[in-house]
C-alpha cells in the first residue's frame, strides 16, 4: 500500500475507534514508542491500541494532518481530545508521529509530545509540580505498562 494511504488508513481507523484496522497497518515486527508507554514491540504495541480504544468515550476525538511520506519513512501530526481519568480532566494532546515502512506496513512508529503539558492537563497539580521530572516519566510508564499487562491478562482468560 502507498505509505500516505497507509497513514490515512491508520488515523481514520483511530478516529473511528477501529483497533483491528489500525493494527492491520502495522508490520508484525512493529516497534512503537511514546513518552507514556515507552517502547513496545510486536503484539504488545497492537494490544496497547486495543486497550486505549476499549476505553474511548463518545466525546473523544482524533484528528490528523500534515502527512508527509516517501517509500521508506514518513511523518504526520495528530491531535487527541479526550477526558482523562476518574476526574474526567480535559486533555488536548498535540502529537508528532514518525514512521518507517517495510513490506507495505508500518515497521516503526514513534509519537512525540510534551509530556509535562500532558501531565498538567491529565494529572492536575501533581502533573504541574513534578510532571516534567524523569521520576514522573518513569512512574507514568510503569503504571501504563501495568495497565497493559492487566488488559492482556484479562483478554487471554
N, C-alpha and C positions, 0 to 999 in steps of 0.2 A: 504494500500500500504506500502511496505517496506520503512522505513524512508530514506535510502540512495537513492532509486529510486525516492522518492518524491522530495528530494532536487535537484537531477539531472533534473527531470522534470521541476521544478520551474525555475532553472537557464538556462536551454536550452530554455524554453519559453521566458525568459527575453532576452536572446541574440538574439532571433528571433523576438522580439517586439510583442509577443503574450500575452497581458494582461489577456485575458479570461482564458487561460490555467494557467498562473501564479496564478491568484486569485482562481482558482478551487482547488489549493493545500492548500488554507487557510481554517481553521475552521470558521464557522460563527461568533464565538466569538474571532476572532484573535485580538491580541494586538501587534502592530508594534511600534518600537521606533528607532529613529536615531537622530544624532545631528542637522540635518537640519529641520526636521518636528516635532521633539519631539515625543510625544506619540499619536498614532492614534488607534482607536478601530473599529472593525467590518467593515461595508461597507465603512467607511471613509478611512481605510487602503487600501482596494481594489481599491477605486477610485483614491487614490494617484498614484498607479502603472499605472492605465489607463491614468491619466493626464501626467505622466512622459513619457510614451511610445507614447502618441499622439504628443509629441514634439521631438521624436527621429529622428535624422538626419542619412543619409546614412553612414557617417563616424563614427558614434557611434559604439563602440564595447564593449561587455561584455564577460569576461572570468571567469571561476571559477575553484577551485582546493581544495585539502585537505578536502574533505568531510569526516566527522567522526560522526557516529550516533550510537545510541542504540535505544531501543524501546521507551524511554522517552524524550531524548534530542539529540542535535547534534550541530555541528559547520561546517563552511565552510569559505573559503576565496574567495573573488571575486574582480575583477578589472574592473572599468568602465573608458573608454577613450572616451571623447567627447569634443565638442566645447560649451562653456558656454556664454550665454547672447548675447546682441547686438554686443559686440566687438569680439565674437567668440574666446574667450580665451581658449587655450587648457588645459584640465584638465585630469589628471590621478589619479583616486581615488582608493586607496587600502583599502578594507573593510573586517572586520572580522564579521561574522554573527554567532549568537547563536539562536538555535531553541528549542522549546518544542513541543511535539506532543500529540494529543488527537484524538481518533476515526479515526486514519489513516490520519490525516490532521495536518497542522502546526497551533498550537494554540497561540504560542508566537514567535516573530521574532524580534531580536534586532541587528541592524547594528551599528558597532563601527568603527570610523575612526578619524584621526587627523583633526579636524575642522580648525585649524589655517593653516595647509598645504593646505586644500581645499580652504579657503578664499584667500590665497596668489595667488593661481592659478586662481580662478574664478573671484575674485574682483580686482586683481591688487594691487596697492599701498595702498588703504584703507584696504584691507584684510591683507596686511603685517603689517600695523601700528596698527590696532585695532582688527584684526580678531581673536585674542586669548582671547578677553575680554568677560565676561559674558554679557555685554551690546550688543555686536555684535551677540552673540549666540541668545539672546532673540529677537533681531531685525530680524535676518535671519528666525527664527521660525515663527515670526508674519507675515513676508512677504510671506513665502511659504504657510502658512495656509490661508492667504487671497487669494492667487492664487488658492488654492484648493477649497475654498468656491466659488470663481467665476466660476471655472470649473464645480463644482456641480450644481450651479445655471443655467449655460448655458446648461448643459446636460439635465436638467429636463424641459427645455422650448421647 
